[in-house]
Amino acid sequence: MRKLYADGREFVWKGEIHHVSGERDCHRCVRLRVWGAGKNSRVLQADLLSKAVLPWGCASDSSYPTPKDVREVIDHALTHGWDPDAAGGVFFLSEADEFELAGFLLTDRLRDEGAPDPTARVLSAFERATGSPSP
């Protein structure tokens, strides 16, 4: 568990490394969980899909959210209805939120196998960032 202080409040967070499968590749995904008022408070959950595009099979890059990334996720969640003081439950950020970090996209694929193909989303983000076709 890591701590982050923002706006006079202590947040505790952790990231768990997973992989999600796409049609052409599998991708690193970090499940970010954040608590703002202790272990019994409403947890914020965001599944962060790495935007790394690598030349070999299953993308096992080293992407992991930085405290700056976590702060951006917290700020986004707070402006979209997360109440860290509420008791129990989970506040999910979804890819429908169209929120993006420098190295990550939100994905629903860890919770829903029918969610949009992560490979297509990663390649699209690569093309937007570089202005060139994906490999």
Secondary structure, 3 states (H helix, E strand, C coil): CEEEEECCEEEEEEEEEEEEECCCCEEEEEEEEEECCCCCECEEEEEEEECCCCCCCCCCCCCCCCHHHHHHHHHHHHHCCCCCCCECCEEECCHHHCCECCCEEECCCCCCCCCCCHHHHHHHHHHHHHCCCCC
